[in-house]
Amino acid sequence: MKYKPTSKEELQKLVDDLSINLGDIDTSKITDMSYLFCYTSRTDFSGIENWDVSKVEDMQDMFFGAKAFNQPIGDWDVSRVKNMVAMFAFAESFNQDISKWDVSNVWDMGSMFEKTTSFNADISKWDVGNVKYMNGMFYQAKAFNQPIGDWNVGKVWSMVSMFQGATSFNADISGWDVSNVKYMRDMFKNAESFNQDLSDWNVSKVESIDEATEDLICNNHNNIRTMQ
């Protein structure tokens, strides 16, 4: 390959140069790709699907606002990534198969698909067992409606606005273990299609919730310590 950056700074300069094909960049030594394409003007992302991201630990805001991005990156090895906050937020074209991603080390998925309005890929098999933050994860992800009911969300603390404005979402998540969640405010606000029965949820630790979400788990009202 033509280019072999050893730091994020070197890589950033390369991807900002629109004359450089991403397929000519060897990323095997890079550990941080946060904000790499944030609000990029790049429209040609060809070659990025072949990147070696096996050492990367941080992908926060990587494609934030990258409106043209829609490359098939499903074969990426993201097994070391810990932070995927807002990774595809506002990347309105993105809708690729990332079902095989190993996200078992990720602890923060807050706003990961916020306003990723085209996204509706099946991520039902993801191992999210170490994730603590899912706040805003599908905020206004208007197309998303996948069967994520088998997700292990037992370590999640915050689900604030998780499905707010996700107008297509109506998956059965009644079996989720939300026993460690503290914050649920606006979780289903304006999620117009959602009408699942969540009355079996254990919300004994919830401190912050809104009326709409509370109505969905009405049988547990007395267990909720709503913050004023």
C-alpha distance (Angstrom), angle and dihedral (degrees) to the residues before:
residue distance angle dihedral
M1 . . .
K2 3.79 . .
Y3 3.79 98.5 .
K4 3.80 129.0 43.6
P5 3.81 110.0 177.8
T6 3.79 117.2 -171.3
S7 3.80 98.0 -168.5
K8 3.77 138.4 41.9
E9 3.79 90.1 -114.4
E10 3.79 91.8 57.1
L11 3.80 91.1 46.7
Q12 3.80 92.1 48.8
K13 3.79 91.6 56.1
L14 3.78 90.7 51.1
V15 3.81 96.9 50.0
D16 3.80 90.7 45.0
D17 3.80 88.7 59.0
L18 3.79 100.7 84.4
S19 3.80 91.8 -163.1
I20 3.80 90.4 67.9
N21 3.79 119.0 89.0
L22 3.78 109.8 -133.4
G23 3.78 90.1 -137.8
D24 3.80 89.0 67.8
I25 3.80 92.8 63.3
D26 3.81 122.3 94.1
T27 3.81 105.5 -149.7
S28 3.80 97.5 173.3
K29 3.82 93.6 116.2
I30 3.80 97.3 47.1
T31 3.82 119.6 109.7
D32 3.81 100.2 171.5
M33 3.81 124.4 52.8
S34 3.80 98.0 157.5
Y35 3.83 115.6 145.3
L36 3.81 89.7 -1.2
F37 3.82 96.0 141.4
C38 3.79 98.1 17.9
Y39 3.82 106.8 154.6
T40 3.79 89.6 -16.6
S41 3.78 119.9 177.7
R42 3.79 89.2 -146.9
T43 3.80 115.4 119.7
D44 3.81 98.8 173.9
F45 3.80 110.5 74.0
S46 3.80 96.2 157.9
G47 3.78 113.4 144.5
I48 3.79 95.5 28.1
E49 3.79 89.5 102.6
N50 3.82 87.7 70.2
W51 3.79 96.0 53.2
D52 3.80 118.3 127.4
V53 3.80 103.3 -128.8
S54 3.79 95.7 160.7
K55 3.83 93.3 120.2
V56 3.80 96.9 44.1
E57 3.81 116.7 117.0
D58 3.80 101.8 169.9
M59 3.81 125.3 52.1
Q60 3.79 98.3 155.4
D61 3.82 112.3 154.0
M62 3.80 89.3 -9.7
F63 3.81 94.4 149.6
F64 3.80 98.3 17.5
G65 3.79 108.1 154.9
A66 3.82 92.8 -4.3
K67 3.78 91.3 143.6
A68 3.81 96.9 -179.8
F69 3.79 97.3 46.4
N70 3.80 115.3 118.6
Q71 3.79 107.7 133.7
P72 3.83 123.1 150.2
I73 3.80 100.2 -107.0
G74 3.79 96.0 155.8
D75 3.81 93.1 118.7
W76 3.79 94.4 58.8
D77 3.80 115.9 123.9
V78 3.80 101.3 -130.8
S79 3.79 94.7 160.9
R80 3.82 93.6 122.8
V81 3.78 96.4 47.4
K82 3.81 114.5 115.9
N83 3.78 102.3 170.4
M84 3.82 123.6 52.5
V85 3.80 98.3 155.5
A86 3.82 110.4 157.6
M87 3.80 89.7 -16.4
F88 3.81 93.6 155.4
A89 3.81 99.3 17.1
F90 3.81 112.2 148.2
A91 3.82 90.0 0.8
E92 3.77 86.9 132.4
S93 3.83 97.3 179.9
F94 3.79 98.6 50.3
N95 3.80 115.8 115.8
Q96 3.78 110.6 139.1
D97 3.79 134.0 142.6
I98 3.80 107.0 -95.1
S99 3.79 94.2 153.5
K100 3.81 94.2 123.0
W101 3.79 96.3 54.7
D102 3.80 115.4 127.4
V103 3.81 101.8 -135.6
S104 3.78 95.0 161.4
N105 3.82 93.0 121.9
V106 3.79 96.4 48.8
W107 3.81 114.2 111.7
D108 3.81 100.5 173.4
M109 3.81 125.1 48.8
G110 3.78 96.5 154.9
S111 3.83 111.7 153.3
M112 3.79 89.7 -7.8
F113 3.81 93.2 148.5
E114 3.80 98.9 19.9
K115 3.80 108.2 156.6
T116 3.80 90.3 -10.1
T117 3.77 83.3 145.2
S118 3.83 98.8 -179.1
F119 3.79 97.0 46.3
N120 3.79 116.8 116.4
A121 3.79 104.2 137.4
D122 3.79 121.2 145.5
I123 3.80 108.3 -102.2
S124 3.79 94.5 156.4
K125 3.81 93.5 120.9
W126 3.80 95.6 55.3
D127 3.80 116.6 126.9
V128 3.80 101.4 -131.4
G129 3.78 93.8 162.7
N130 3.82 94.2 125.3
V131 3.79 97.9 45.0
K132 3.82 115.4 117.5
Y133 3.78 100.5 173.4
M134 3.80 125.9 51.2
N135 3.79 96.7 150.9
G136 3.79 110.8 146.6
M137 3.80 90.8 -4.0
F138 3.81 93.9 144.8
Y139 3.80 98.1 18.2
Q140 3.81 106.5 160.6
A141 3.80 91.0 -14.0
K142 3.76 85.6 150.2
A143 3.82 98.4 -176.6
F144 3.79 98.8 45.7
N145 3.80 117.5 114.0
Q146 3.78 111.9 140.7
P147 3.84 130.2 147.9
I148 3.80 100.2 -101.9
G149 3.79 94.1 151.2
D150 3.81 93.0 116.7
W151 3.80 94.5 58.4
N152 3.80 115.3 126.6
V153 3.80 101.4 -129.2
G154 3.78 94.6 161.1
K155 3.82 94.2 124.0
V156 3.80 97.2 46.1
W157 3.82 116.6 120.1
S158 3.78 102.0 176.9
M159 3.80 130.5 42.7
V160 3.80 96.2 158.0
S161 3.82 110.1 155.3
M162 3.79 89.6 -10.8
F163 3.81 93.9 149.8
Q164 3.78 99.1 14.5
G165 3.78 108.6 147.4
A166 3.82 92.1 0.5
T167 3.78 88.8 137.8
S168 3.84 97.7 -179.2
F169 3.78 98.7 45.7
N170 3.79 117.2 113.9
A171 3.79 106.1 138.8
D172 3.77 120.6 149.2
I173 3.80 104.6 -105.0
S174 3.79 94.6 156.1
G175 3.80 90.9 119.0
W176 3.80 95.8 58.2
D177 3.80 117.0 126.1
V178 3.80 100.7 -130.4
S179 3.78 94.3 160.9
N180 3.82 92.9 122.4
V181 3.80 97.4 44.8
K182 3.80 114.1 115.8
Y183 3.78 101.9 173.3
M184 3.81 125.5 50.3
R185 3.78 103.0 147.7
D186 3.83 113.0 150.0
M187 3.80 90.3 -4.6
F188 3.82 92.8 147.7
K189 3.80 100.5 17.8
N190 3.82 109.7 148.4
A191 3.81 90.6 -3.0
E192 3.78 86.7 140.3
S193 3.82 98.8 -176.7
F194 3.78 98.1 45.9
N195 3.79 114.8 108.1
Q196 3.80 106.1 143.4
D197 3.80 122.8 143.5
L198 3.79 108.6 -111.1
S199 3.78 96.5 168.7
D200 3.81 92.5 120.7
W201 3.79 93.6 60.0
N202 3.80 115.9 119.5
V203 3.79 102.4 -132.7
S204 3.78 97.7 163.3
K205 3.82 92.5 127.0
V206 3.79 96.9 46.4
E207 3.81 112.3 122.0
S208 3.79 101.5 168.7
I209 3.79 125.9 42.4
D210 3.80 140.1 142.4
E211 3.79 128.2 -128.4
A212 3.81 96.1 -106.2
T213 3.79 93.5 54.0
E214 3.78 91.1 42.7
D215 3.80 90.2 55.4
L216 3.81 90.4 58.0
I217 3.79 90.9 57.0
C218 3.79 95.5 35.7
N219 3.79 94.9 146.6
N220 3.79 88.8 65.7
H221 3.80 98.8 49.4
N222 3.77 93.5 117.2
N223 3.78 91.9 57.3
I224 3.79 95.5 56.6
R225 3.79 119.7 97.1
T226 3.78 97.9 -160.2
M227 3.79 114.6 -157.9
Q228 3.77 115.0 -126.3
